[in-house]
Amino acid sequence: MALLEMHEWYDLARDTNWTPGYVAEDEIFPPELSDPFGIPVEKWETFDEPYKVCYRDYVETQRDKDIGAYSVKSALARADYFKNTTPHWKALLALHFSPIGFAEFHSASAFARMTRFSRAPGMRNMATFGTLDEMRHGQIQMYFAYEFIKQDRVFDWAHKSSKTENWIIISLRHALDDVEHTRDAISAAIMTNFAFEQGFTNLQFIGLSADAAKAGDHTFATMLQSIQTDEARHAQIGTPLISIMIENGRKAEAQQLVDIGFWRIWKQFSALSGISMDYYTPLEFREHSLKEFMHEWIVDQFARNMKAIGLDLPWYWDYFLHDIETFHHCQQIGIYVYRATQWWRPIACVSPAERDWLEEKYPGWNDTYGKCWDVVIDNIREGRFEKTVPEVPPLICNMCGLEVTGIAGVGRQVNGRTWNATDFHLDHEGRRYHFCSEPCKWVFELEPARYQGHRSIIDRLLDGTVPPGPDGFYEYMGQSFEERGVCGYDYQWIDGYDIPRAAAAE
């Protein structure tokens, strides 16, 4: 007997709501987990997912994706690509696999909560596949990273990182806990599926995949593509939810959830993807700058999606557009000078040719960020390597967990020099909180009780949580002596600059 086509039975099969007879409705679907907005269940039942899939088709598609990705990996295993690639690309791989692998795997719990507590049958169906997606994404990235351990022990951090208190991991964990793991099913879906996945995963998996293909790392490119196609599917969960909330008088709540989620994830992606695309990707293989990718894949598309669904652009949109051109450049400087606190081997990526590219893509780069790098370069040329590493830890934002930074050459005068670093601080219940930006401070002020207990790595250093002594900081972050980052290019990146002034004087 012939099988029915999916469209003939799908709507009937997914309609799994029922009226309970033995327990109260709120016991099965507690409002604090299922719907704190008080929208009637019959309204949630109008949820209509734009991308429909059944388990039979899902398994077949996922099998084909895995066959493709693992086949490419197997075919290229003997090519020794990793051995022959540049330190830049090795640093990029280590930077990607360590935080992203564990984040993908942990996201399965967020989708599982949507599956269990959503009032919308269609959403539960899509979230079930999302749970399976995230487990696959974590597994495939852990597996692909594992092959590099025999070449470089830093790839052990693909599995280890989530169990450490490294300051970068603390930053990412705090953002994901807020967006994915500590909210009700509806809020988590809007923040994760709309603000996060529809907003940013194209940037990470399409943009970075394009760079990987140009660099000849077809294994990495194929793996990213197999992940992105899943993200595109379950990224659509958030849109119907927002429509239902707007139709039922909850636009303000939906707008706030999107605004928080978008900003929190942007700060993480700006550092991760910005450094990967504009610095770690070898110059000859760079497809586009972060700014170009952002405007092509995020700014225009996300703005259209927001307006089409009935939401406004986030209030901080102009600040966000400015942040695209600035924040990751500041973070790259901080990452390099505090390189010992990273498990990979950070690359400066500011050779004369790379600076020309950065100046072309970001006019004014040399007169701002370049001035900071000139100091580092001068100290390396003179052999003053100790002066390339700050003696004191940086000020860390109590929201995004990244460094509070500014731009040299613009802003206000400080000791005869122009600088615009601003500490947006807030005094709350006897404690002072520091923020890198007005939006980070705004997020905190919305729900102080949600965030006030979190401590940055600097808070932990100052309150005695981090053990004392020169090695206490690194031991707390899980970094043995061998796992402390060094210049990944062994300072060869300054080749091409003028000879040291001391040598010229002789």
C-alpha positions in Angstrom: 0.0 0.0 0.0 1.4 3.4 -1.0 2.5 5.8 1.8 0.5 9.0 2.2 2.2 12.2 1.3 3.2 14.2 4.4 0.9 17.1 3.6 -2.0 14.7 3.8 -1.5 13.7 7.4 0.9 16.2 9.0 -1.6 18.7 10.5 -3.6 15.8 12.1 -0.5 14.1 13.5 1.0 17.2 15.1 -2.2 18.2 16.9 -1.2 16.5 20.2 -3.0 18.9 22.7 -5.6 17.4 25.0 -7.7 18.3 27.9 -6.3 16.7 31.0 -8.7 14.8 33.3 -6.5 13.6 36.2 -4.4 16.7 37.0 -4.7 20.4 36.6 -3.6 22.1 33.4 -1.1 24.2 35.3 0.5 21.1 36.7 1.3 19.8 33.2 2.2 23.2 31.9 3.3 25.5 34.8 2.8 29.1 33.6 6.3 30.1 34.7 7.8 27.6 32.3 5.1 27.4 29.6 3.5 30.8 29.3 4.0 33.7 31.7 2.2 36.0 29.3 -1.3 34.6 29.9 -2.2 33.9 26.3 -5.1 31.4 25.9 -4.0 27.9 24.7 -6.2 28.1 21.6 -4.2 31.1 20.5 -0.9 29.1 20.8 -2.5 26.3 18.8 -2.6 28.6 15.8 1.2 28.3 15.6 2.1 27.3 12.1 5.7 26.4 11.4 6.9 27.6 8.0 9.3 24.6 7.6 7.4 21.4 8.1 9.2 18.0 8.5 8.4 14.5 9.7 10.7 12.1 11.5 11.1 9.8 8.5 12.2 12.6 6.2 14.3 14.2 9.0 16.4 11.0 9.6 16.9 10.5 5.9 18.2 14.1 5.4 20.4 14.0 8.5 21.9 10.7 7.4 22.8 12.2 4.0 24.4 15.2 5.7 26.5 13.1 7.9 27.6 10.9 5.0 28.7 13.9 3.1 30.6 15.6 6.0 32.3 12.4 7.2 33.1 11.3 3.7 34.9 14.5 2.9 36.8 14.2 6.2 37.8 10.7 5.5 38.9 11.5 1.9 41.1 14.3 3.0 42.5 12.7 6.1 45.8 11.8 4.5 46.2 15.3 2.9 47.9 16.6 6.1 46.1 19.9 5.7 46.5 20.8 9.4 50.2 20.2 9.4 50.7 22.4 6.4 48.3 25.2 7.1 49.3 28.6 8.6 49.4 29.4 12.3 46.5 31.8 11.6 44.2 29.0 10.5 45.2 26.8 13.4 44.4 29.6 15.8 41.0 30.1 14.0 40.1 26.4 14.3 41.1 26.3 18.0 39.1 29.4 18.7 36.0 28.0 16.9 35.9 24.5 18.2 36.4 25.1 21.9 33.5 27.4 22.7 31.2 26.5 19.8 31.2 22.8 20.3 30.1 22.9 23.9 27.6 25.7 23.2 25.9 23.6 20.5 25.7 20.5 22.7 24.3 22.5 25.7 21.7 24.1 23.4 20.0 20.7 23.3 18.6 21.3 26.8 17.0 24.6 25.6 15.2 22.9 22.8 14.2 20.0 25.1 12.5 22.6 27.4 10.6 24.0 24.5 9.6 20.5 23.5 8.3 19.7 27.0 6.7 23.0 28.0 5.4 24.6 24.9 1.6 25.0 24.5 1.9 24.9 20.7 1.9 21.4 19.2 3.7 22.6 16.1 6.4 24.2 18.2 6.9 21.1 20.2 7.3 19.1 17.0 9.9 21.6 15.6 11.7 21.8 19.0 12.0 18.0 19.1 14.0 18.1 15.9 15.9 21.1 17.2 17.0 19.0 20.2 18.3 16.3 17.9 20.0 18.9 15.7 21.9 20.4 18.6 23.2 17.0 19.8 24.4 16.3 16.3 26.1 19.7 16.0 27.9 19.2 19.3 29.0 15.6 18.4 30.2 16.4 14.9 32.3 19.3 16.0 33.7 17.5 19.0 34.6 14.6 16.7 36.2 16.8 14.0 38.2 18.6 16.6 39.4 15.4 18.2 41.6 14.5 15.2 43.8 17.5 15.8 44.7 16.6 19.4 47.6 14.4 18.2 48.9 17.5 16.4 48.2 20.1 19.1 47.0 19.7 22.6 45.0 22.9 22.5 42.2 21.0 20.8 41.6 19.2 24.0 39.8 22.4 25.0 37.0 21.5 22.5 35.9 19.1 25.2 37.5 20.7 28.3 36.5 24.3 27.9 32.9 24.1 29.2 34.2 22.6 32.4 36.6 25.5 33.1 36.3 28.9 34.6 38.4 30.6 31.8 37.2 34.2 31.4 36.1 33.7 27.8 34.1 30.6 28.7 32.5 32.5 31.7 31.5 35.2 29.2 29.9 32.9 26.7 28.3 30.7 29.4 26.6 33.8 31.0 25.1 34.9 27.7 23.8 31.4 26.8 22.4 30.8 30.3 20.5 34.0 30.0 19.2 33.5 26.5 18.6 29.7 26.4 18.7 28.0 29.8 17.0 30.2 32.5 13.8 31.4 30.8 10.4 30.0 30.0 9.9 28.0 26.8 8.3 30.9 24.8 10.9 33.5 25.9 13.8 31.1 25.3 12.5 30.3 21.8 12.1 33.9 20.8 15.6 34.8 22.1 17.3 31.7 20.7 15.4 30.9 17.5 14.7 34.5 16.3 17.3 36.8 17.8 20.2 34.3 18.0 19.8 31.8 15.1 17.8 33.8 12.6 20.0 36.8 13.5 23.5 35.4 13.6 24.1 31.8 12.6 24.3 32.6 8.9 27.2 34.8 9.8 29.1 32.1 11.6 28.3 29.1 9.4 28.0 30.6 5.9 30.5 33.4 6.2 33.1 31.3 7.9 32.4 28.3 5.6 33.2 30.6 2.6 36.5 31.6 4.1 37.3 27.9 4.9 36.6 26.8 1.4 38.9 29.5 0.0 41.6 28.5 2.5 41.4 24.9 1.2 40.0 23.5 4.5 37.1 21.6 2.8 36.6 19.4 5.8 35.8 22.4 8.0 33.7 24.0 5.3 31.6 20.9 4.7 31.0 20.4 8.4 29.8 24.1 8.8 27.5 23.8 5.9 25.9 20.6 7.3 25.2 22.5 10.5 23.9 25.7 8.9 21.1 23.9 7.0 19.7 22.7 10.4 20.0 26.1 11.9 18.0 27.6 9.0 15.2 25.2 9.8 14.7 25.6 13.5 15.6 29.3 13.4 12.1 29.7 12.2 10.4 28.7 15.4 10.6 32.2 16.8 8.7 34.0 14.1 5.2 32.4 14.6 5.6 32.9 18.4 6.2 36.6 18.0 3.2 36.9 15.6 1.0 35.3 18.3 2.3 37.6 21.0 1.7 40.7 18.9 -1.8 39.6 18.0 -2.6 39.1 21.7 -1.3 42.4 22.9 2.2 41.3 24.0 4.3 43.3 21.4 6.2 45.1 24.1 7.3 41.9 25.8 8.3 40.3 22.5 10.2 43.4 21.5 12.2 43.4 24.7 13.0 39.7 24.4 14.4 40.2 20.9 16.3 43.3 21.9 18.0 41.6 24.8 18.8 38.4 23.0 20.1 40.1 19.9 22.5 42.3 21.9 23.7 39.6 24.2 24.5 37.3 21.3 26.0 40.1 19.2 28.7 40.8 21.8 29.8 37.1 21.7 29.7 36.9 17.9 31.5 40.2 17.4 34.5 38.9 19.3 34.4 35.3 18.0 33.5 35.9 14.3 35.1 39.3 14.1 38.5 38.1 15.1 38.2 35.0 13.0 37.2 36.8 9.8 39.2 40.0 10.0 42.4 38.7 11.6 42.8 34.9 11.8 41.8 34.1 8.3 44.9 34.3 6.2 44.9 37.5 4.1 44.8 35.8 0.7 41.7 33.8 1.7 39.5 36.5 3.2 36.2 36.5 1.5 34.8 39.7 3.1 35.4 41.7 6.2 33.1 41.2 9.3 31.5 44.5 8.4 30.7 43.4 4.9 29.3 40.0 6.1 27.3 41.8 8.8 25.6 44.2 6.4 25.0 41.4 3.8 23.7 38.7 6.2 22.6 40.4 9.3 21.8 44.1 9.1 19.6 44.2 6.0 18.0 40.8 6.5 17.3 41.1 10.2 16.0 44.6 9.8 13.6 43.4 7.1 12.5 40.5 9.3 11.8 42.7 12.3 9.7 45.1 10.3 7.9 42.4 8.4 6.8 40.7 11.6 5.6 43.9 13.2 8.5 44.7 15.6 10.6 47.8 15.7 14.4 47.9 15.3 16.1 47.7 18.7 16.5 51.1 20.3 20.3 50.8 20.2 20.4 50.1 16.4 22.7 53.1 15.6 25.0 52.1 18.4 25.0 48.5 17.0 26.0 49.7 13.6 28.9 51.6 15.1 29.9 48.6 17.2 30.2 46.5 14.0 33.1 48.7 12.9 34.8 49.0 16.3 34.3 46.4 19.0 36.1 43.4 17.6 39.2 45.5 16.7 39.4 46.5 20.4 38.9 42.9 21.6 41.6 41.7 19.2 44.1 44.0 20.9 43.0 42.7 24.3 43.1 39.1 23.3 46.7 39.4 22.0 48.2 41.4 24.9 46.5 39.1 27.4 47.4 36.0 25.3 48.6 34.0 28.3 44.9 33.7 29.5 43.8 32.0 26.3 44.3 28.3 25.6 45.0 28.7 21.9 48.0 30.7 20.4 46.6 34.1 19.5 47.8 35.7 16.3 48.3 39.5 16.0 47.6 39.6 12.3 48.8 43.2 11.8 51.7 42.8 9.4 52.1 45.8 7.0 50.0 44.0 4.3 47.3 43.0 6.8 47.2 46.6 8.1 46.6 47.9 4.5 43.7 45.5 4.2 42.2 46.6 7.5 42.6 50.2 6.6 40.8 49.6 3.3 37.9 47.8 4.9 37.8 50.1 8.0 39.0 53.6 7.0 40.8 55.2 9.9 42.0 51.9 11.3 45.7 53.0 11.3 45.0 56.2 13.1 43.0 54.5 15.9 43.8 50.8 16.5 47.0 51.0 14.6 48.4 53.4 17.2 47.9 50.8 19.9 49.6 48.2 17.7 52.5 50.6 17.0 53.4 50.5 20.7 53.3 46.7 20.8 55.4 46.5 17.6 58.0 49.0 18.9 58.4 47.0 22.1 58.9 43.7 20.2 61.4 45.3 17.9 63.4 46.6 20.8 63.2 43.2 22.6 61.0 44.5 25.4 58.6 41.5 25.3 57.6 42.0 28.9 56.1 45.4 27.9 53.7 43.7 25.5 51.9 42.1 28.4 50.0 44.3 30.8 50.8 44.0 34.5 47.2 44.4 35.7 44.0 42.7 34.6 41.5 44.6 32.5 38.2 46.0 33.5 35.5 43.4 32.5 31.9 44.2 31.6 29.5 42.8 34.2 27.1 41.9 31.4 28.9 40.6 28.3 32.0 39.6 30.3 34.4 41.1 27.7 36.9 43.9 28.2 35.7 47.5 28.6 37.5 49.1 25.7 37.7 52.4 23.8 39.2 53.7 20.5 42.4 55.7 20.4 42.4 58.9 18.5 38.7 59.8 19.1 36.8 61.0 22.1 38.0 63.0 25.0 41.6 64.1 26.0 43.3 62.1 28.7 46.9 63.2 29.6 47.3 64.9 26.3 46.0 62.0 24.3 42.5 61.4 22.9 40.6 58.3 24.1 37.0 57.3 24.4 37.0 54.4 26.8 33.9 54.8 29.0 32.9 52.8 32.1 29.1 52.7 32.2 28.8 51.9 35.9 25.8 51.3 38.1 25.6 51.2 41.9 23.1 48.6 43.0 22.5 47.3 46.6 25.9 48.3 47.8 27.9 47.0 44.8 29.2 48.8 41.8 28.7 47.1 38.4 30.8 48.0 35.4 29.6 47.9 31.7 31.2 48.3 28.4 28.2 50.0 26.8 24.9 51.6 27.3 23.0 48.5 26.0 24.8 46.2 28.4 23.9 48.5 31.3 20.3 48.7 30.0 20.0 44.9 30.0 21.1 44.7 33.6 18.7 47.5 34.7 15.7 45.6 33.2 16.1 42.7 35.7 18.8 43.4 38.3 17.7 40.4 40.3 18.5 38.1 37.4 22.1 39.4 36.9 23.3 40.8 40.2 24.6 37.5 41.5 26.9 36.9 38.6 30.6 37.6 39.1 33.1 38.3 36.3 36.6 36.8 36.5 37.8 40.1 37.9 35.2 40.1 40.6 36.4 36.7 41.5 40.0 37.8 41.6 39.2 40.8 43.9 36.9 38.9 46.3 39.5 36.1 46.9 37.7 33.3 44.9 40.7 33.1 42.6 43.7 31.6 44.6 46.5 34.0 45.3 50.0 33.8 43.9 51.4 34.2 40.3 49.9 30.9 39.1 46.6 31.1 41.0 44.8 32.9 38.2 45.7 30.4 35.6 45.1 27.4 37.9 41.6 28.7 38.6 40.9 29.0 34.8 42.1 25.4 34.3 45.3 26.3 32.4 48.5 24.4 33.1 51.7 26.1 32.2 51.7 24.4 28.9 48.2 25.6 28.1 48.9 29.3 28.5 48.8 31.1 25.2 51.8 32.6 23.5 52.2 34.5 20.3 51.0 32.0 17.7 53.3 33.3 15.1 56.4 33.6 17.3 56.5 37.3 16.6 57.3 36.8 12.9 54.3 39.0 12.1 56.5 42.1 12.6 58.7 41.1 9.6 58.4 43.9 7.0 58.5 46.7 9.5 61.6 48.9 9.8 64.6 47.4 11.6 64.7 48.1 15.3 65.8 51.7 16.1 68.5 50.4 18.5 70.1 48.4 15.6 69.8 51.4 13.3 71.6 53.6 15.8 74.5 51.1 16.0 
